[in-house]
Amino acid sequence: MPSDSSKPPRCPSAQPGMDDLVIFGVREGAAGNDRSPRVGYLTDPLPITEDVLSLAGPVAPGEIFRMAAPCGGERCRHFDGTDCRLAARIVTLLPVVVGSVPPCAIRSECRWWKQEGKAACLRCPQVITERYDPPEAIRQAADPLSPVDRPSSGSPVALMGT
C-alpha cells in the first residue's frame, strides 16, 4: 500500500466496526490459553468482510486477526493529542520477541512504526488485540490510564484503538 501523507496513519490494533478496516496479520497457533502467541503477517492487507470475520469461528475476530484502520486520533482512549500511548507502552513494557523487523504490509502507514520505529516492530508479533488472561506486561500496556498493576477481572483485555 503506498503511503499518502494526507491520510491518517493506520492503527495496527483496530477492531471490527472501524472504517476502512484491513487484516494484516493472523495469529499463529490456537486461541485460548497460549501464553506466548505470535502473529504471522500477510503479504498484502485483506479487506474485511463479514465472510472474512466469520472465519474466526467461535472466538472474537480480535483473538485471531490483527486488523488496521485509520487512527482515531482524538476519539481514541490511547491518543494523547500527539502520540499513541499504546505504542509507547508496548515499547516500554513488552520484551523484544524477534531479532529483525518482520515483513508487514501496513508498515508505511502504521502509526506505531511512524512513532516508535523499529522498537515497535520488534514487539508487534506478540500483540494479540483481544486476549483473555494475558501476561501482566500485556495487561499493563493495554491500560489507557497507566501501566499500574490491577487485579484480573476475568474480562478480556483489549489492546485496541478507539
Phi, psi and omega in degrees: 000124177288149179277141177233112186295346178278346179266148176293154176296161179270137172278123180274016180225045184277168183235157174306144180101342177283153180288152174052046185275138175224154171265131177238354179205159180226136178298134176269139182084187185271147172287159178130233187270008179300120185276349180221061180290160178227155178258135169261136186264138177283151177292321178230143177297145182251119177300143182277133171228166176299323178298318179294314180299326181294341178295344177293344177070226186281352181259165180294142179306327179292347175277341185247316187256141165263122185242152178230145177212164176304137180305135180283351179053233184301340179280351184263136180292345180264353185269131182258013182103337179230312187236163173273112180291332177299313179300317180295319179292323178300315180293323182284320191259333185264147179283157171293134182239355176224154183275344178215163182296122181288157176296138183212126183286346181249003187310316184297341180248356190287128177298317182298318178295313181299325184271313189249348177065212184305326182302321178290318182295328180287347178251341187304321184298343179267355182276113173249119192302322180233119182225147172258138177054055180284161172301156185301322180298322177293316179301315180294318180297326182284343184286113182289345182269318179188162177271044183268144178302137175223145177295147178293135179261352184083358179269158178292148173262128182251114173269084185213159175276172178054000000 
